[in-house]
């Protein structure tokens, strides 16, 4: 869904950044709410990605409370020196009983994709969109960075593209950028899953 800028509107710009690689990412294990730190590759990815944040004057830095997102934000913020605030709204989806499982194990045990004790996609999307609305309300007209997770970003894309992007359609890479711009209830998706400075 692409909404053109209207004259006189105050636009809030949000860049969602997926955290750097963890050992569980590398092993294709489901992470969810399990608090796994960045590995050395993830730290390097964050350091490299920091160079791509010079395209805007950023005002606010938000992070998921999970350590892989918080540490990604800290590395990205070394040159920006913004206060980093955590928000539960941008935590990864909770995957319940399958957290820690390899992809092959999950598919074998739960071929339907329905996982015991997992947060539903609808519930994930609801809390993420409420978080975005709160950011737009509190920081209207500002440029906001959000260090977060693949599932969270897919919820954003699914909601604002009316399902053309997002869940089951878009793979979100580590340290990729997904940018949206908001005015009221209107949203423009500027880019998604961008891993190059262009």
DANOR-V269144 format. One record per helix or strand of 2 or more residues. SS is the DSSP state (A for helix, B for strand). FROM is the first residue (numbers start at 1). TO is the last residue. If there is no record, write none. Layout:
ss->SS from->FROM to->TO
ss->SS from->FROM to->TO
This chain:
ss->B from->12 to->18
ss->A from->23 to->27
ss->A from->40 to->53
ss->B from->60 to->63
ss->A from->67 to->76
ss->B from->84 to->86
ss->A from->88 to->90
ss->A from->96 to->98
ss->A from->103 to->109
ss->A from->121 to->138
ss->B from->143 to->148
ss->A from->150 to->160
ss->B from->177 to->183
ss->B from->186 to->194
